[in-house]
Amino acid sequence: MSTPNKLSHLAETLIPSEIIKLGNEISERIRQGQTIYNFTIGDFDPNIFPIPQLLEDEIVNAYRAHRTNYPPANGIADLRQAVAEFLKNGLQLNYTPEEILISGGGRPLIYAAYRTICDRGEKVIYPVPSWNNNHYTHFIEGEHICVETKADNNFLPTAEELIPHFKDATLLALCSPLNPTGTVFTKDQLQAICQAVIDENNRRGPEQKPLYILYDHIYWTLTYGCEHVNPVSLFPELKNYTIFIDGISKAFSATGVRVGWANGPAAIIDKMKGILSHIGAWSPMAEQVATAKYLQNPIAVKQHLTSIGNALSTRLERLFNGFKAMQEQGYPVDAIAPKASMYLTIRFSLKGKLQADGHTIQSTEDMTAFLLKEASLAIVPFAAFGADKNSEWYRLSVGTCKLEDIDSMFNQLKNALDTLK
């Protein structure tokens, strides 16, 4: 019997996606005829949340105009200028087109930022739960500095939790509004963290690599009754050390359109461009042309953001209120008030409960399986986002949620929980 060829260390040690694994199980149950309340995927049902009509029209027009050739490696000039104006108008951030890089969504940009800033073995600090920082740190063979956050702080890291890890660290990866929780940094929270980064970089001096901030705020347009804050607005001197990740995928329910951007120091953006030019992770030319034209229509943009914000927040509030009502009725559930994005943080405390089939729920994996099988409720455990595997907290995504399904979901969930002893 022949021995299989060895592959690269990266390929051999990749961690499988828990979300994809759960998605496969959901698909199989749907195939077998089970109705599933699927709140797992951080995506939108286009039948509920279509992309803006004007954006769709501009995409079609661009293809009909045969805008199908290679785009420039850093993105077409019109789009980079439109993004600069979008950032200035929405966040009062001043970036030139040379400080902006366009790519096929946010993922290649995050990868390029990691690759540009970090060398093998260098420390990367990231809170958990958070989206994919554990995988990107693995890609670059960095040293994982995971900071487990607490429900009391809405699962956002505090300066006190982060500062002990700053010495010799190269990258601090932050996200607000946070995927998976739908919570946001307060001004005071982020100020304390940013001031600590400034103090650390002043301590290092010009000869040592600074501590950079990767700030993923791709949900910043989807905040509900709270202020979005960012490092550079709070401390302009951090502009030299901060790389932002942003794009249209969430704000305009355009996950498949693949237009993302990073903005940051020109020297770093230029190196990121070089990396992505070899990978070919460009956003398609037609979509770039269309997005540039769409962003230059501030009235249409504002109307869409108001509409999608209302639709998402309505779903989140109804679900949050439903879980809190269940908690008041004595069910072992909890939820954190949603502040942004498309996510709700919920908790199930079912360990030790006896199921009708005689099996005891002993782990988070058991809880997830019980909820899927008996309540037809599909949600993602925080363990899939790097948190402790025993965490009882989950992400619920409303991008595919129909309002008319919410009441029936709660009824089925209560019926399932009533079977436990």
RODO-2510 file (C-alpha; in nm, 4 decimals, decimal comma):
residues 421
     n   res          X          Y          Z
     1     m     0,0000     0,0000     0,0000
     2     s     0,1537     0,3307    -0,1054
     3     t     0,2096     0,6112     0,1407
     4     p     0,0263     0,9368     0,0568
     5     n     0,2481     1,2292    -0,0394
     6     k     0,3057     1,4775     0,2396
     7     l     0,1617     1,8215     0,1836
     8     s     0,2672     2,1575     0,3200
     9     h     0,2553     2,2234     0,6913
    10     l    -0,0186     2,4808     0,6284
    11     a    -0,2339     2,2391     0,4308
    12     e    -0,1830     1,9592     0,6822
    13     t    -0,2744     2,1763     0,9793
    14     l    -0,5670     2,3801     0,8458
    15     i    -0,8591     2,3844     1,0867
    16     p    -1,1851     2,2850     0,9168
    17     s    -1,4639     2,5417     0,9253
    18     e    -1,7198     2,4602     1,1938
    19     i    -1,9737     2,6731     1,0085
    20     i    -1,9304     2,4713     0,6891
    21     k    -1,9600     2,1478     0,8878
    22     l    -2,2831     2,2693     1,0457
    23     g    -2,4040     2,3915     0,7063
    24     n    -2,3572     2,0472     0,5564
    25     e    -2,5675     1,8923     0,8320
    26     i    -2,8385     2,1540     0,7797
    27     s    -2,8432     2,0856     0,4055
    28     e    -2,8825     1,7145     0,4683
    29     r    -3,1754     1,7681     0,7063
    30     i    -3,3437     2,0002     0,4566
    31     r    -3,2892     1,7363     0,1873
    32     q    -3,4665     1,4867     0,4114
    33     g    -3,7664     1,7181     0,4394
    34     q    -3,7076     1,8905     0,7738
    35     t    -3,7992     2,2593     0,7944
    36     i    -3,5024     2,4463     0,9411
    37     y    -3,4908     2,7941     1,0896
    38     n    -3,1456     2,8619     0,9513
    39     f    -2,9796     3,1517     1,1300
    40     t    -2,6220     3,0387     1,0700
    41     i    -2,4854     3,2126     0,7652
    42     g    -2,3617     3,5711     0,7665
    43     d    -2,5247     3,6291     0,4297
    44     f    -2,8489     3,7665     0,2904
    45     d    -3,1393     3,6001     0,1188
    46     p    -3,1628     3,8083    -0,2012
    47     n    -3,5385     3,7568    -0,2061
    48     i    -3,5595     3,9399     0,1279
    49     f    -3,2563     4,1676     0,1038
    50     p    -3,1790     4,2339    -0,2650
    51     i    -2,8930     4,4579    -0,3646
    52     p    -3,0011     4,8169    -0,4379
    53     q    -3,1787     4,8414    -0,7722
    54     l    -2,9544     5,1247    -0,8889
    55     l    -2,6428     4,9175    -0,8128
    56     e    -2,7883     4,6218    -0,9998
    57     d    -2,8691     4,8420    -1,2994
    58     e    -2,5178     4,9870    -1,3038
    59     i    -2,3643     4,6377    -1,2936
    60     v    -2,5747     4,5291    -1,5906
    61     n    -2,4904     4,8492    -1,7762
    62     a    -2,1197     4,7968    -1,7162
    63     y    -2,1307     4,4459    -1,8591
    64     r    -2,3281     4,5652    -2,1591
    65     a    -2,0626     4,8307    -2,2108
    66     h    -1,8062     4,5466    -2,2175
    67     r    -1,6229     4,6598    -1,9034
    68     t    -1,4806     4,3116    -1,8605
    69     n    -1,1031     4,3549    -1,8877
    70     y    -0,8454     4,3428    -1,6081
    71     p    -0,8850     4,6247    -1,3560
    72     p    -0,5787     4,8070    -1,2179
    73     a    -0,4135     4,6177    -0,9333
    74     n    -0,5254     4,8734    -0,6754
    75     g    -0,8733     4,9262    -0,8227
    76     i    -1,0057     5,1707    -1,0779
    77     a    -0,9430     5,5371    -1,0012
    78     d    -1,3114     5,6322    -1,0058
    79     l    -1,3934     5,3757    -0,7381
    80     r    -1,1040     5,4709    -0,5132
    81     q    -1,2110     5,8353    -0,5398
    82     a    -1,5734     5,7410    -0,4653
    83     v    -1,4629     5,5411    -0,1603
    84     a    -1,2548     5,8364    -0,0380
    85     e    -1,5632     6,0591    -0,0580
    86     f    -1,7798     5,7915     0,1086
    87     l    -1,5378     5,7703     0,4021
    88     k    -1,5122     6,1474     0,4342
    89     n    -1,8877     6,2009     0,4246
    90     g    -1,9752     5,9100     0,6513
    91     l    -1,6878     5,8994     0,8987
    92     q    -1,4981     6,2266     0,8485
    93     l    -1,1923     6,0190     0,7578
    94     n    -0,9593     6,1812     0,5054
    95     y    -0,7871     5,9310     0,2757
    96     t    -0,6516     5,9885    -0,0731
    97     p    -0,7149     5,7376    -0,3541
    98     e    -0,3500     5,6294    -0,3148
    99     e    -0,4310     5,5219     0,0424
   100     i    -0,7183     5,2978    -0,0710
   101     l    -0,6980     4,9445    -0,2123
   102     i    -0,9851     4,7644    -0,3837
   103     s    -1,0201     4,3874    -0,3755
   104     g    -1,2684     4,1043    -0,4233
   105     g    -1,4308     4,1511    -0,0843
   106     g    -1,2745     4,1964     0,2566
   107     r    -1,1086     3,8560     0,2968
   108     p    -0,8176     3,9062     0,0538
   109     l    -0,7504     4,2440     0,2140
   110     i    -0,7305     4,0962     0,5631
   111     y    -0,4946     3,8272     0,4350
   112     a    -0,2812     4,0862     0,2567
   113     a    -0,2630     4,3020     0,5694
   114     y    -0,1461     4,0074     0,7782
   115     r     0,1100     3,9153     0,5133
   116     t     0,2344     4,2729     0,4769
   117     i     0,2763     4,3455     0,8462
   118     c     0,3678     4,0168     1,0149
   119     d     0,6644     3,7853     0,9882
   120     r     0,6684     3,4225     1,0899
   121     g     0,6649     3,3789     1,4660
   122     e     0,5532     3,7329     1,5450
   123     k     0,2757     3,7904     1,7952
   124     v    -0,0761     3,8628     1,6732
   125     i    -0,3247     3,9717     1,9376
   126     y    -0,6909     3,9101     1,8730
   127     p    -0,9966     3,8757     2,0944
   128     v    -1,2252     3,5755     2,0785
   129     p    -1,4914     3,5284     1,9720
   130     s    -1,3976     3,7004     1,6475
   131     w    -1,4145     3,6134     1,2813
   132     n    -1,1250     3,4190     1,1263
   133     n    -0,8311     3,5852     1,3026
   134     n    -0,7216     3,2434     1,4245
   135     h    -0,7053     3,1197     1,0642
   136     y    -0,5172     3,4218     0,9283
   137     t    -0,2651     3,3997     1,2115
   138     h    -0,2201     3,0337     1,1225
   139     f    -0,1647     3,1237     0,7561
   140     i     0,1303     3,3492     0,8423
   141     e     0,2628     3,1120     1,1113
   142     g     0,2271     3,3839     1,3709
   143     e     0,2115     3,3401     1,7454
   144     h    -0,1523     3,3348     1,8543
   145     i    -0,2301     3,5674     2,1444
   146     c    -0,5998     3,4953     2,2031
   147     v    -0,7816     3,7136     2,4514
   148     e    -1,1001     3,5483     2,5750
   149     t    -1,3634     3,8186     2,6217
   150     k    -1,6559     3,8289     2,8631
   151     a    -2,0308     3,8656     2,8303
   152     d    -2,0164     4,1465     3,0887
   153     n    -1,8266     4,3545     2,8304
   154     n    -2,0488     4,2479     2,5402
   155     f    -1,7646     4,0194     2,4288
   156     l    -1,5431     4,3152     2,3377
   157     p    -1,1858     4,3280     2,4694
   158     t    -1,0856     4,5849     2,7271
   159     a    -0,7581     4,7727     2,7464
   160     e    -0,6804     4,5940     3,0734
   161     e    -0,7132     4,2564     2,9000
   162     l    -0,5020     4,3560     2,5997
   163     i    -0,2169     4,5640     2,7429
   164     p    -0,0294     4,2744     2,9115
   165     h     0,0227     4,1221     2,5651
   166     f     0,1462     4,4345     2,3835
   167     k     0,5189     4,3828     2,4426
   168     d     0,6794     4,2588     2,1190
   169     a     0,3416     4,2127     1,9477
   170     t     0,3144     4,3188     1,5834
   171     l    -0,0571     4,3255     1,5102
   172     l    -0,3717     4,3942     1,7104
   173     a    -0,6795     4,2728     1,5198
   174     l    -1,0016     4,4448     1,6243
   175     c    -1,3536     4,4435     1,4831
   176     s    -1,6436     4,6761     1,5611
   177     p    -1,9319     4,6254     1,5050
   178     l    -1,8216     4,2787     1,6013
   179     n    -1,8854     3,9607     1,4091
   180     p    -2,0216     3,7381     1,5702
   181     t    -2,1874     3,9404     1,8465
   182     g    -2,3499     4,2466     1,6916
   183     t    -2,1999     4,4604     1,9702
   184     v    -1,9828     4,7718     1,9376
   185     f    -1,7001     4,9475     2,1149
   186     t    -1,8007     5,2474     2,3203
   187     k    -1,5911     5,5586     2,2793
   188     d    -1,4343     5,5131     2,6229
   189     q    -1,3487     5,1470     2,5555
   190     l    -1,1738     5,2164     2,2261
   191     q    -1,0020     5,5306     2,3538
   192     a    -0,8359     5,3338     2,6316
   193     i    -0,7126     5,0676     2,3882
   194     c    -0,5855     5,3213     2,1357
   195     q    -0,4064     5,5272     2,3974
   196     a    -0,2309     5,2106     2,5118
   197     v    -0,1204     5,1374     2,1533
   198     i     0,0182     5,4911     2,1228
   199     d     0,2048     5,4518     2,4537
   200     e     0,3469     5,1172     2,3393
   201     n     0,4690     5,2592     2,0090
   202     n     0,6241     5,5587     2,1837
   203     r     0,8063     5,3152     2,4137
   204     r     0,9444     5,1187     2,1165
   205     g     1,0905     5,4106     1,9287
   206     p     1,1627     5,4404     1,5541
   207     e     1,4045     5,1454     1,5276
   208     q     1,1527     4,8788     1,6318
   209     k     0,8556     4,7594     1,4294
   210     p     0,5448     4,9303     1,5690
   211     l     0,2273     4,7677     1,6904
   212     y    -0,0268     4,8007     1,4092
   213     i    -0,4048     4,7948     1,4375
   214     l    -0,6156     4,6026     1,1863
   215     y    -0,9629     4,7529     1,2244
   216     d    -1,2402     4,5604     1,0537
   217     h    -1,5479     4,7825     1,0545
   218     i    -1,7323     4,6475     0,7533
   219     y    -2,0620     4,6743     0,9481
   220     w    -2,0136     5,0396     1,0472
   221     t    -2,3097     5,1621     0,8405
   222     l    -2,5406     4,9182     1,0217
   223     t    -2,5543     5,0571     1,3755
   224     y    -2,8736     5,1007     1,5731
   225     g    -2,9023     5,3797     1,8249
   226     c    -2,5320     5,3940     1,9017
   227     e    -2,2196     5,5708     1,7760
   228     h    -1,9594     5,3964     1,5629
   229     v    -1,6072     5,4866     1,6725
   230     n    -1,2715     5,4164     1,5099
   231     p    -0,9061     5,4585     1,6067
   232     v    -0,8103     5,7337     1,3622
   233     s    -1,1048     5,9612     1,4390
   234     l    -1,0222     5,9308     1,8081
   235     f    -0,6458     5,9687     1,7643
   236     p    -0,5316     6,1132     1,4274
   237     e    -0,1721     6,0062     1,5026
   238     l    -0,2852     5,6434     1,4695
   239     k    -0,3390     5,6939     1,0956
   240     n     0,0192     5,5743     1,0415
   241     y    -0,0502     5,2495     1,2266
   242     t    -0,4102     5,1580     1,1341
   243     i    -0,5429     4,9564     0,8406
   244     f    -0,9198     4,9593     0,7917
   245     i    -1,1196     4,6807     0,6270
   246     d    -1,4493     4,7791     0,4650
   247     g    -1,6687     4,7174     0,1610
   248     i    -2,0194     4,6881     0,0201
   249     s    -2,0952     4,3269     0,1092
   250     k    -2,2893     4,3947     0,4291
   251     a    -2,4049     4,7547     0,3973
   252     f    -2,5616     4,6871     0,0587
   253     s    -2,6421     4,3142     0,1031
   254     a    -2,3977     4,2542    -0,1818
   255     t    -2,1954     3,9627    -0,0492
   256     g    -2,1631     3,8028    -0,3934
   257     v    -2,0771     4,1232    -0,5780
   258     r    -1,7255     4,1133    -0,4273
   259     v    -1,6183     4,4741    -0,3815
   260     g    -1,4150     4,5475    -0,0705
   261     w    -1,1583     4,8072     0,0218
   262     a    -0,8827     4,8735     0,2692
   263     n    -0,7607     5,2180     0,3653
   264     g    -0,4433     5,2919     0,5514
   265     p    -0,0875     5,4256     0,5204
   266     a     0,0122     5,4531     0,1538
   267     a     0,3314     5,2481     0,2031
   268     i     0,1366     4,9568     0,3545
   269     i    -0,1458     4,9806     0,1018
   270     d     0,1114     4,9670    -0,1790
   271     k     0,2683     4,6484    -0,0399
   272     m    -0,0739     4,4912     0,0066
   273     k    -0,1442     4,5748    -0,3572
   274     g     0,1732     4,3937    -0,4574
   275     i     0,0710     4,0805    -0,2703
   276     l    -0,2801     4,0780    -0,4126
   277     s    -0,1547     4,1447    -0,7647
   278     h     0,0254     3,8087    -0,7549
   279     i    -0,2830     3,6349    -0,6147
   280     g    -0,5198     3,8039    -0,8593
   281     a    -0,7803     3,8767    -0,5938
   282     w    -0,9252     4,1685    -0,7865
   283     s    -1,2820     4,2809    -0,7738
   284     p    -1,4349     4,2372    -1,1229
   285     m    -1,4082     4,5421    -1,3484
   286     a    -1,7832     4,5763    -1,4125
   287     e    -1,8667     4,5611    -1,0419
   288     q    -1,6031     4,8256    -0,9691
   289     v    -1,7439     5,0569    -1,2347
   290     a    -2,0956     5,0070    -1,0999
   291     t    -1,9994     5,0563    -0,7361
   292     a    -1,8174     5,3789    -0,8192
   293     k    -2,1268     5,5201    -0,9863
   294     y    -2,3539     5,3993    -0,7085
   295     l    -2,1465     5,5490    -0,4263
   296     q    -2,1524     5,8816    -0,6100
   297     n    -2,5295     5,8948    -0,5548
   298     p    -2,5527     5,9851    -0,1840
   299     i    -2,9333     6,0077    -0,1856
   300     a    -2,9710     5,6506    -0,3138
   301     v    -2,7055     5,5285    -0,0678
   302     k    -2,8762     5,6946     0,2278
   303     q    -3,2172     5,5584     0,1292
   304     h    -3,0843     5,2052     0,1058
   305     l    -2,8931     5,2219     0,4340
   306     t    -3,2042     5,3482     0,6108
   307     s    -3,4145     5,0715     0,4591
   308     i    -3,1797     4,7810     0,5315
   309     g    -3,1007     4,9167     0,8767
   310     n    -3,4692     4,9270     0,9665
   311     a    -3,5291     4,5769     0,8295
   312     l    -3,2356     4,4207     1,0143
   313     s    -3,2941     4,6028     1,3430
   314     t    -3,6632     4,5065     1,3401
   315     r    -3,5701     4,1391     1,3163
   316     l    -3,2976     4,1654     1,5769
   317     e    -3,5229     4,3458     1,8248
   318     r    -3,8084     4,0981     1,7815
   319     l    -3,5729     3,8066     1,8369
   320     f    -3,4001     3,9716     2,1328
   321     n    -3,7332     4,0527     2,2981
   322     g    -3,8514     3,6978     2,2324
   323     f    -3,5490     3,5422     2,4032
   324     k    -3,5716     3,7806     2,6988
   325     a    -3,9412     3,6947     2,7354
   326     m    -3,8505     3,3257     2,7375
   327     q    -3,5895     3,3947     3,0033
   328     e    -3,8517     3,5668     3,2194
   329     q    -4,0734     3,2611     3,1746
   330     g    -3,7990     3,0455     3,3252
   331     y    -3,6407     2,9003     3,0122
   332     p    -3,2603     2,8565     3,0294
   333     v    -3,1828     3,1181     2,7640
   334     d    -3,0311     3,4658     2,7515
   335     a    -2,9508     3,7343     2,4945
   336     i    -2,7451     4,0534     2,4650
   337     a    -2,9134     4,3632     2,3268
   338     p    -2,8186     4,4072     1,9580
   339     k    -2,6374     4,7279     1,8705
   340     a    -2,5359     4,6735     1,5085
   341     s    -2,4890     4,4473     1,2073
   342     m    -2,7063     4,1404     1,1418
   343     y    -2,6184     3,9329     1,4476
   344     l    -2,7749     3,8573     1,7827
   345     t    -2,5823     3,7025     2,0707
   346     i    -2,7827     3,4353     2,2536
   347     r    -2,7143     3,1750     2,5216
   348     f    -2,8506     2,8315     2,5979
   349     s    -2,7753     2,6726     2,9366
   350     l    -2,8803     2,3155     2,8671
   351     k    -2,5870     2,1111     2,9940
   352     g    -2,6949     1,8420     3,2348
   353     k    -3,0479     1,8343     3,0940
   354     l    -3,1953     1,4925     3,0124
   355     q    -3,3436     1,4511     2,6661
   356     a    -3,6540     1,2483     2,5889
   357     d    -3,4389     0,9776     2,4280
   358     g    -3,2533     0,9257     2,7555
   359     h    -2,9338     1,1018     2,6552
   360     t    -2,7957     1,3841     2,8693
   361     i    -2,6730     1,7050     2,7075
   362     q    -2,3110     1,7190     2,8166
   363     s    -2,1392     1,9632     2,5807
   364     t    -2,1921     2,2615     2,3551
   365     e    -2,1816     2,0237     2,0615
   366     d    -2,4683     1,8273     2,2206
   367     m    -2,6666     2,1488     2,2657
   368     t    -2,6149     2,2511     1,9057
   369     a    -2,7273     1,9092     1,7843
   370     f    -3,0337     1,9107     2,0126
   371     l    -3,1434     2,2554     1,8947
   372     l    -3,1071     2,1533     1,5322
   373     k    -3,2800     1,8171     1,5668
   374     e    -3,5599     1,8987     1,8092
   375     a    -3,6185     2,2721     1,7610
   376     s    -3,5128     2,2931     1,3947
   377     l    -3,3016     2,5893     1,5056
   378     a    -2,9637     2,6287     1,3348
   379     i    -2,7218     2,8735     1,5005
   380     v    -2,3437     2,8935     1,5273
   381     p    -2,1618     2,8361     1,8590
   382     f    -1,8984     3,0881     1,9589
   383     a    -1,6477     2,8021     1,9518
   384     a    -1,6575     2,8401     1,5718
   385     f    -1,5127     3,1884     1,6243
   386     g    -1,2183     3,0822     1,8355
   387     a    -1,3898     3,0971     2,1749
   388     d    -1,3732     2,8240     2,4365
   389     k    -1,5298     2,5048     2,3018
   390     n    -1,7459     2,4851     2,6145
   391     s    -1,8969     2,8317     2,5688
   392     e    -2,2760     2,8341     2,5845
   393     w    -2,3048     3,1445     2,3659
   394     y    -2,4137     3,1472     2,0022
   395     r    -2,4376     3,3763     1,7009
   396     l    -2,7768     3,4147     1,5376
   397     s    -2,7788     3,5810     1,1936
   398     v    -3,0932     3,7443     1,0525
   399     g    -2,9864     3,7876     0,6897
   400     t    -3,2207     3,5090     0,5796
   401     c    -3,4893     3,5670     0,8449
   402     k    -3,8514     3,6066     0,7399
   403     l    -4,0555     3,8072     0,9894
   404     e    -4,3444     3,5655     0,9591
   405     d    -4,1227     3,2775     1,0760
   406     i    -4,0185     3,4299     1,4086
   407     d    -4,3254     3,3360     1,6120
   408     s    -4,3306     2,9785     1,4838
   409     m    -3,9586     2,9452     1,5580
   410     f    -4,0151     3,0471     1,9200
   411     n    -4,3085     2,8092     1,9540
   412     q    -4,1029     2,5170     1,8261
   413     l    -3,8093     2,6140     2,0469
   414     k    -4,0281     2,6250     2,3573
   415     n    -4,1806     2,2890     2,2717
   416     a    -3,8340     2,1379     2,2334
   417     l    -3,7078     2,2842     2,5627
   418     d    -4,0196     2,1618     2,7407
   419     t    -3,9131     1,8022     2,6653
   420     l    -3,5945     1,8401     2,8714
   421     k    -3,5757     1,7342     3,2336
***
